[in-house]
Amino acid sequence: MNWSDLKILLVFAREGTLQKAAQKLGMDISTVSRRIRNLENDLGSKVVENVGGRLVFTTYGEQAVQTAEAMAAESNHLQRLIKGEESLLSGVLRVALLDALVFFHQDLLQSFSVQYPHITLELVSGTSRVHSLTRREADVAIRVSKQPDDTLVGMRALHIEYAIYAHQSVAERPPTLWADLPWIGWDPALNARKIDAWMEKHVPLEQIRFRVDSAIAQFTLVEAGCGACILPVVYADLNDQLVRLSEILDGFDTNIWLLTHRDLKRNGRVQAFFEHFYKGLEPLRNNGRKHLES
């Protein structure tokens, strides 16, 4: 049986005449009549009959209309469920990111929570360890990387460049050499090769007053006037108390990526998070373009 013929029978029942049914369906009367006859042939029984020049439903036809009504109700119910899923996203979304990204983008995390109050964000930010999306240690990763793993999918959300910064209190005494400044470096265990190599070349060991293993600790110490440091420009420039002491450092640039596993790329929670975060980073992307143009 052709189910579309049953739908035509339902429209005929609701409209009352072939002419009105044809207008509703955007068909001509002969096509509606032919489709009803096709349905009768498939069912092997009459569903309408002519009584006094007027088409009326047979007993079997009334049963067919009831079946069509039930099918239409189930179809509408299913569509409402699907639309409800789309408009009311819920559940848990586990996001792996650096603690500094939580600090600098707490506004985006909060606004996401307001927009999607039924989604619980589980933030994995207490360690610098790279969490595996393949092993489902997280659903989404906001990762700082030149180029992510080919097995992951997502988008480049922000380009990052680096320069040397210090608090105003330190910058008031401009150095003739980098060695004249106190410095904040990275814990050697983190293997920050480029920064370590630059500091080894320009900064005596005795001038490195602090070593840290998190970006938040680094920013906190720089803001407190504890020393100079190599920082991401897009974030350091947000602080009016910090002064840039160098040009952009060549070869230090990297990217922030929004990433997920291929199996989750169509997940509603993932797509909503990507869209929200990418849009929220637009002001920083624009600032970066302005800097490149200047």
C-alpha positions as CSV (number, residue, x, y, z in Angstrom):
1,M,0.0,0.0,0.0
2,N,1.2,3.5,-0.9
3,W,1.1,5.5,2.4
4,S,0.9,8.8,0.5
5,D,-2.5,7.6,-0.9
6,L,-3.7,7.1,2.6
7,K,-2.7,10.7,3.4
8,I,-4.7,11.9,0.4
9,L,-7.7,10.0,1.8
10,L,-7.3,11.8,5.1
11,V,-7.2,15.2,3.5
12,F,-10.4,14.3,1.6
13,A,-12.0,13.3,4.8
14,R,-11.0,16.6,6.5
15,E,-12.0,18.8,3.6
16,G,-15.3,17.1,2.7
17,T,-15.1,17.3,-1.1
18,L,-12.8,16.3,-3.9
19,Q,-12.5,19.9,-5.0
20,K,-11.5,21.2,-1.6
21,A,-9.1,18.3,-1.1
22,A,-7.5,19.0,-4.5
23,Q,-7.0,22.7,-3.6
24,K,-5.5,21.7,-0.3
25,L,-3.1,19.3,-1.9
26,G,-2.3,21.4,-4.9
27,M,-3.6,18.7,-7.3
28,D,-6.4,18.5,-9.8
29,I,-9.6,16.7,-8.9
30,S,-8.9,13.8,-11.3
31,T,-5.6,13.1,-9.6
32,V,-7.1,13.0,-6.2
33,S,-9.8,10.7,-7.4
34,R,-7.3,8.4,-9.1
35,R,-5.1,8.2,-6.0
36,I,-8.2,7.1,-3.9
37,R,-9.0,4.4,-6.5
38,N,-5.3,3.3,-6.3
39,L,-5.7,3.0,-2.5
40,E,-8.9,0.9,-3.0
41,N,-7.1,-1.4,-5.4
42,D,-4.2,-1.9,-2.9
43,L,-6.7,-2.6,-0.1
44,G,-9.0,-4.7,-2.2
45,S,-12.0,-2.9,-0.9
46,K,-14.1,0.2,-1.5
47,V,-13.4,3.2,0.8
48,V,-15.8,5.6,-0.7
49,E,-19.1,5.2,-2.6
50,N,-21.4,7.5,-4.5
51,V,-24.7,8.0,-2.7
52,G,-27.1,10.4,-4.4
53,G,-24.3,12.1,-6.3
54,R,-22.2,12.6,-3.2
55,L,-19.1,10.6,-2.2
56,V,-19.4,9.1,1.3
57,F,-17.2,6.7,3.2
58,T,-17.9,3.0,3.5
59,T,-17.4,1.3,6.8
60,Y,-14.0,0.1,5.7
61,G,-13.3,3.7,4.5
62,E,-14.1,5.1,7.9
63,Q,-11.6,2.6,9.4
64,A,-9.0,3.6,6.9
65,V,-9.5,7.3,7.8
66,Q,-9.1,6.4,11.6
67,T,-5.9,4.6,10.8
68,A,-4.6,7.6,8.8
69,E,-5.6,10.0,11.7
70,A,-3.6,7.8,14.1
71,M,-0.6,7.7,11.8
72,A,-0.7,11.5,11.3
73,A,-0.9,12.0,15.1
74,E,2.1,9.7,15.6
75,S,4.0,11.5,12.9
76,N,3.3,14.9,14.5
77,H,4.3,13.6,17.9
78,L,7.6,12.4,16.5
79,Q,8.3,15.8,14.8
80,R,7.6,17.5,18.1
81,L,10.0,15.2,19.9
82,I,12.7,15.9,17.4
83,K,12.2,19.6,17.6
84,G,12.2,19.4,21.4
85,E,15.6,17.6,21.3
86,E,17.0,20.4,19.1
87,S,15.7,23.2,21.2
88,L,16.2,21.7,24.6
89,L,19.7,20.2,24.6
90,S,20.6,18.4,27.8
91,G,23.1,16.1,29.4
92,V,26.8,16.3,30.3
93,L,29.5,17.7,28.1
94,R,33.1,17.0,29.3
95,V,35.5,19.7,28.1
96,A,39.3,19.4,28.5
97,L,41.1,22.8,28.5
98,L,43.9,24.7,30.3
99,D,43.1,26.4,33.5
100,A,44.1,29.7,31.9
101,L,41.3,29.3,29.4
102,V,38.8,28.8,32.2
103,F,40.2,32.0,33.8
104,F,40.1,34.2,30.6
105,H,36.9,32.8,29.2
106,Q,34.8,32.4,32.3
107,D,32.3,34.8,30.6
108,L,31.8,32.4,27.7
109,L,31.4,29.4,29.9
110,Q,28.8,31.3,32.0
111,S,26.9,32.6,29.0
112,F,26.8,29.0,27.5
113,S,25.4,27.8,30.8
114,V,22.7,30.5,30.7
115,Q,21.8,29.7,27.0
116,Y,21.8,25.9,27.6
117,P,20.7,25.5,31.3
118,H,20.1,21.7,30.9
119,I,23.7,21.0,29.8
120,T,26.2,20.3,32.6
121,L,29.8,21.3,31.7
122,E,32.4,19.0,33.2
123,L,35.7,21.0,32.9
124,V,38.9,19.0,33.0
125,S,41.4,21.8,33.6
126,G,43.5,20.8,36.7
127,T,46.3,19.2,34.8
128,S,48.4,20.0,31.8
129,R,48.1,16.4,30.6
130,V,46.6,16.1,27.1
131,H,43.3,14.2,27.5
132,S,42.5,11.7,24.8
133,L,39.3,12.3,22.8
134,T,39.8,8.9,21.1
135,R,39.5,7.1,24.5
136,R,36.6,9.4,25.4
137,E,38.4,11.1,28.3
138,A,36.6,14.2,27.1
139,D,34.0,15.0,24.6
140,V,35.6,18.3,23.5
141,A,39.1,19.8,23.9
142,I,40.1,23.4,23.6
143,R,43.7,22.8,22.7
144,V,46.7,25.0,22.1
145,S,48.6,23.6,19.2
146,K,50.2,24.5,15.9
147,Q,48.3,21.7,14.2
148,P,46.1,19.1,15.9
149,D,46.0,15.4,15.4
150,D,44.6,14.3,12.1
151,T,42.2,11.9,13.8
152,L,40.3,14.8,15.4
153,V,37.9,17.3,13.8
154,G,37.0,20.8,14.7
155,M,38.1,24.4,13.9
156,R,40.8,26.9,14.5
157,A,39.3,29.4,16.9
158,L,42.2,31.8,17.6
159,H,45.7,32.6,16.4
160,I,48.2,33.4,19.2
161,E,51.4,35.4,19.1
162,Y,53.9,35.9,21.9
163,A,55.9,38.8,23.3
164,I,57.8,39.8,26.5
165,Y,55.7,41.5,29.2
166,A,56.3,42.9,32.7
167,H,54.2,44.8,35.3
168,Q,54.4,48.6,35.1
169,S,56.5,48.6,38.3
170,V,59.2,46.5,36.6
171,A,58.9,48.2,33.2
172,E,59.5,51.6,34.7
173,R,63.2,50.6,34.9
174,P,63.7,49.7,31.2
175,P,66.6,47.3,30.8
176,T,69.5,47.7,28.5
177,L,69.8,43.9,28.5
178,W,67.2,41.2,29.2
179,A,69.7,39.9,31.8
180,D,69.0,43.0,33.9
181,L,65.4,41.9,34.6
182,P,64.1,39.3,37.0
183,W,62.3,36.5,35.1
184,I,59.5,34.0,35.4
185,G,60.1,30.7,33.5
186,W,58.5,27.4,33.0
187,D,59.0,24.2,35.0
188,P,61.5,22.2,33.0
189,A,59.2,19.1,33.3
190,L,56.7,20.9,31.0
191,N,59.2,20.8,28.1
192,A,58.4,24.3,26.8
193,R,61.2,24.0,24.3
194,K,61.0,27.3,22.4
195,I,60.7,29.5,25.5
196,D,63.3,27.5,27.4
197,A,65.7,27.8,24.4
198,W,65.1,31.6,24.2
199,M,65.7,32.1,27.9
200,E,68.8,30.0,27.9
201,K,70.2,32.2,25.2
202,H,69.2,35.6,26.8
203,V,68.7,35.2,30.5
204,P,71.3,34.1,33.1
205,L,70.0,31.3,35.4
206,E,70.4,33.6,38.5
207,Q,67.8,36.0,37.0
208,I,65.1,33.3,36.8
209,R,63.4,34.0,40.1
210,F,60.4,31.7,39.6
211,R,59.5,28.6,37.6
212,V,55.8,27.6,37.3
213,D,53.8,24.8,35.9
214,S,50.6,26.7,35.0
215,A,49.7,29.7,33.0
216,I,47.5,31.1,35.8
217,A,50.5,31.0,38.2
218,Q,52.6,32.7,35.5
219,F,50.1,35.6,34.9
220,T,49.6,36.0,38.7
221,L,53.3,36.5,39.3
222,V,53.7,38.8,36.3
223,E,50.8,40.9,37.6
224,A,52.4,41.0,41.0
225,G,55.6,42.5,39.6
226,C,57.7,39.4,40.2
227,G,59.4,39.5,36.9
228,A,59.3,39.6,33.1
229,C,57.7,36.7,31.1
230,I,56.9,35.6,27.6
231,L,53.1,35.8,27.3
232,P,50.4,35.4,24.7
233,V,49.8,38.8,23.3
234,V,46.0,38.5,22.9
235,Y,45.6,37.8,26.6
236,A,48.4,39.9,28.1
237,D,47.1,43.0,26.2
238,L,43.9,42.7,28.1
239,N,45.7,43.8,31.3
240,D,46.4,47.5,31.5
241,Q,49.0,46.9,34.2
242,L,51.2,44.9,31.9
243,V,53.6,46.5,29.5
244,R,54.9,44.9,26.4
245,L,58.7,45.1,26.3
246,S,59.4,43.4,23.0
247,E,58.2,43.0,19.4
248,I,56.3,39.9,18.5
249,L,58.7,37.0,18.9
250,D,59.4,35.1,15.7
251,G,58.5,31.4,15.6
252,F,56.5,31.4,18.8
253,D,53.0,31.6,17.3
254,T,50.4,28.9,17.7
255,N,46.6,28.4,17.6
256,I,43.7,27.6,19.8
257,W,41.6,24.8,18.4
258,L,38.1,23.5,19.2
259,L,38.3,19.8,18.7
260,T,36.2,16.6,19.1
261,H,36.3,13.0,17.9
262,R,34.8,12.2,14.5
263,D,32.1,10.2,16.1
264,L,30.8,13.2,18.0
265,K,31.0,15.9,15.3
266,R,27.2,15.9,14.8
267,N,26.4,15.7,18.5
268,G,24.0,18.5,19.4
269,R,25.9,19.5,22.6
270,V,29.2,19.5,20.8
271,Q,27.9,21.6,18.0
272,A,26.3,24.1,20.4
273,F,29.5,24.5,22.4
274,F,31.6,25.0,19.3
275,E,29.3,27.6,17.8
276,H,29.1,29.5,21.1
277,F,32.8,29.5,21.9
278,Y,33.9,30.3,18.3
279,K,31.5,33.3,18.2
280,G,32.6,34.4,21.6
281,L,36.2,34.5,20.6
282,E,35.4,36.9,17.6
283,P,36.5,40.1,19.5
284,L,40.0,38.5,20.2
285,R,40.3,37.4,16.5
286,N,39.5,40.9,15.4
287,N,42.1,42.3,17.8
288,G,44.7,40.0,16.4
289,R,43.9,41.0,12.8
290,K,44.2,44.7,13.8
291,H,47.6,44.0,15.3
292,L,48.8,42.3,12.1
293,E,47.6,45.2,10.0
294,S,49.3,47.9,12.1
